[in-house]
Amino acid sequence: MANHKSALKRIKTSEKKRLHNRFYARTMRSSIRKFRELTNKDDATKGLPKVVSLIDKNAKRGIIHKNKAANLKSKLTRMIAQL
């Protein structure tokens, strides 16, 4: 266990941030999973901006890397093109 007051505070804040980041990452992953299950091209084109927005927000927050965000968006747009 931590000996310094600052270390105790760091433990609390890092746990808060971990849960916060986990929520946003989990939300993004589940929305991507639901998006990939779509088979109708019209539904997919309507849903793409919402999923891309979630990906961009997570990249901006530093939850995922910007290159990972770009790769995810690219794969999702290619998926729509193949429908």
N, C-alpha and C positions, 0 to 999 in steps of 0.2 A: 504494500500500500504506500501511497505517497506520503512524504514527510513534510513537504512545504505547502503553504496555503495556495500558492500559485499553481502547484502541481495538482492539487485537489480541484481547483477551478478548471484547469485544463481538462481533467478527466470528465467533469460534468459537461463542459461545452463540446468536447469532441464526441461524447455520446449523443448529445442533442443533434449535432450536425450529421452524425452517422445515420440516425433514424430519419432525419429530414431528407438526406440524400437518398436513402433507401426507398422512401416513399415515392419520390419523383422518378427514380430509375425503374421501380416496379410498375408504376403507372404507365410509363413510356413503353416498357417491354410488353405489358399486357395489351396495350392499344395496338402495337405493331403486330402481335400475335392475332388479334381479332381482324386486323386489316388484311393480313396474309390469307385468312380463311375466306375472304370475299371471292366470289366467282363471277359476279356481274360487273361489267366494265363501268357502267354508269355509277353504281354505288362506290366503286373504288376511286373513280375520279372525283367524286364529291367528298369522300373521306380523306383523301390524300392531304389536303391543306392542314387539317387538324393534326394528323400524325406528324407531318413535317414541322409544324409549329412546336409540338412537344419535343421533338428531337432537337430543334434549334435552341429551345429554352434550356434544355439539359446541357447542351454544349456550351451555352453562354454561362451557365452556373458552374461549369467545371465538373459536372457529374460524369459526363463522357467527353472524350477527346474530340476536337473539331474534325479530325480526319475520319473518325468512326462515324460521326454524324453525317459527313458527306457520303461515306460508303453506304450507310443505311438508306439515305434518301435516294441514292442512285439505284440501289437494288429494288426499292419499292416502285420507282418510276419505271424501271425495266419490267417489273412484274405486271404493271398496268398495260404496258405495250404488248405483252405476250397474251393478255386476255382476249 
